[in-house]
């Protein structure tokens, strides 16, 4: 049985705020110093993850292991 969770408004707001902040900072730390190449790669990965999370809606049920939406009442094994 997959671990599931219903998305809350707080989570959606938090993801949106974090994504906006990361995009605003670009390739710099909060203190204004430039990120290392490894830091830039990590930032890009986090931004990609947050963009994926921002496609989720409040009240949607997701599988916590894959962070994929689950259609309630249907079996997602085939999709």
Secondary structure as the mmCIF struct_conf table of DSSP 4:
data_model
#
loop_
_struct_conf.conf_type_id
_struct_conf.id
_struct_conf.beg_label_comp_id
_struct_conf.beg_label_asym_id
_struct_conf.beg_label_seq_id
_struct_conf.end_label_comp_id
_struct_conf.end_label_asym_id
_struct_conf.end_label_seq_id
STRN STRN1 UNK A 4 UNK A 6
HELX_LH_PP_P HELX_LH_PP_P1 UNK A 7 UNK A 8
HELX_RH_AL_P HELX_RH_AL_P1 UNK A 9 UNK A 25
TURN_TY1_P TURN_TY1_P1 UNK A 26 UNK A 27
STRN STRN2 UNK A 28 UNK A 28
TURN_TY1_P TURN_TY1_P2 UNK A 30 UNK A 31
BEND BEND1 UNK A 32 UNK A 32
HELX_LH_PP_P HELX_LH_PP_P2 UNK A 33 UNK A 33
STRN STRN3 UNK A 34 UNK A 34
HELX_LH_PP_P HELX_LH_PP_P3 UNK A 35 UNK A 36
HELX_RH_AL_P HELX_RH_AL_P2 UNK A 37 UNK A 53
TURN_TY1_P TURN_TY1_P3 UNK A 54 UNK A 55
TURN_TY1_P TURN_TY1_P4 UNK A 58 UNK A 59
STRN STRN4 UNK A 61 UNK A 63
TURN_TY1_P TURN_TY1_P5 UNK A 64 UNK A 67
STRN STRN5 UNK A 68 UNK A 69
TURN_TY1_P TURN_TY1_P6 UNK A 72 UNK A 73
BEND BEND2 UNK A 74 UNK A 74
HELX_RH_3T_P HELX_RH_3T_P1 UNK A 76 UNK A 78
#
